[in-house]
Amino acid sequence: MIRLGLLLLVLPVLVLLGVYFWELGDVRACQLDGGYWNYLDGACYDTPQPFVSWLERSPLLVNGGMLLSVVGLVMCMVGFYTKSR
């Protein structure tokens, strides 16, 4: 139970960070070229675009990842609390 809990605790966070930094690379490349990133379309434009948070754009990914991490934390706590056989 502890191994599965640790996997559920760490893996969603790594996935979220990977997706976040992948998008951040695109945003940074757009800004270095002098453009403005449209977060809803995922494209670079010449006119200023409004900022839309990642939580508003993909709530299932963010909330689901955090929920899986909490489930993993609870599984680790239960695994450490119960007596091993």
ZIWOFEN-V189267 format. One record per residue. N is the residue number from 1. RES is the residue in three letters. OMEGA is omega in whole degrees, -180 to 180 (none if undefined). D_FIRST is the distance of its C-alpha to the first C-alpha in whole Angstrom. Layout:
<<N;RES;OMEGA;D_FIRST> <N;RES;OMEGA;D_FIRST>>
This chain:
<<1;MET;-179;0> <2;ILE;-179;4> <3;ARG;178;6> <4;LEU;177;5> <5;GLY;178;6> <6;LEU;177;9> <7;LEU;179;10> <8;LEU;179;11> <9;LEU;-172;12> <10;VAL;-173;14> <11;LEU;179;15> <12;PRO;179;17> <13;VAL;178;19> <14;LEU;177;20> <15;VAL;179;21> <16;LEU;179;23> <17;LEU;178;25> <18;GLY;179;26> <19;VAL;180;27> <20;TYR;-177;29> <21;PHE;175;31> <22;TRP;178;32> <23;GLU;180;34> <24;LEU;176;35> <25;GLY;178;36> <26;ASP;179;38> <27;VAL;-179;39> <28;ARG;178;41> <29;ALA;178;43> <30;CYS;-179;44> <31;GLN;178;45> <32;LEU;176;47> <33;ASP;178;49> <34;GLY;-179;50> <35;GLY;179;49> <36;TYR;-176;46> <37;TRP;173;43> <38;ASN;-174;43> <39;TYR;-180;39> <40;LEU;-179;39> <41;ASP;-175;41> <42;GLY;-177;39> <43;ALA;-180;43> <44;CYS;-180;45> <45;TYR;-179;49> <46;ASP;-179;52> <47;THR;179;52> <48;PRO;-178;49> <49;GLN;178;46> <50;PRO;177;44> <51;PHE;176;41> <52;VAL;-175;38> <53;SER;-178;35> <54;TRP;178;32> <55;LEU;178;30> <56;GLU;-177;33> <57;ARG;-179;33> <58;SER;-177;30> <59;PRO;-179;28> <60;LEU;179;25> <61;LEU;-177;24> <62;VAL;-178;24> <63;ASN;178;23> <64;GLY;177;20> <65;GLY;179;19> <66;MET;177;19> <67;LEU;177;17> <68;LEU;178;14> <69;SER;178;14> <70;VAL;177;14> <71;VAL;177;11> <72;GLY;178;9> <73;LEU;179;11> <74;VAL;179;10> <75;MET;176;6> <76;CYS;180;7> <77;MET;179;10> <78;VAL;179;8> <79;GLY;178;6> <80;PHE;-177;9> <81;TYR;-178;11> <82;THR;-178;10> <83;LYS;179;12> <84;SER;-175;10> <85;ARG;none;12>>
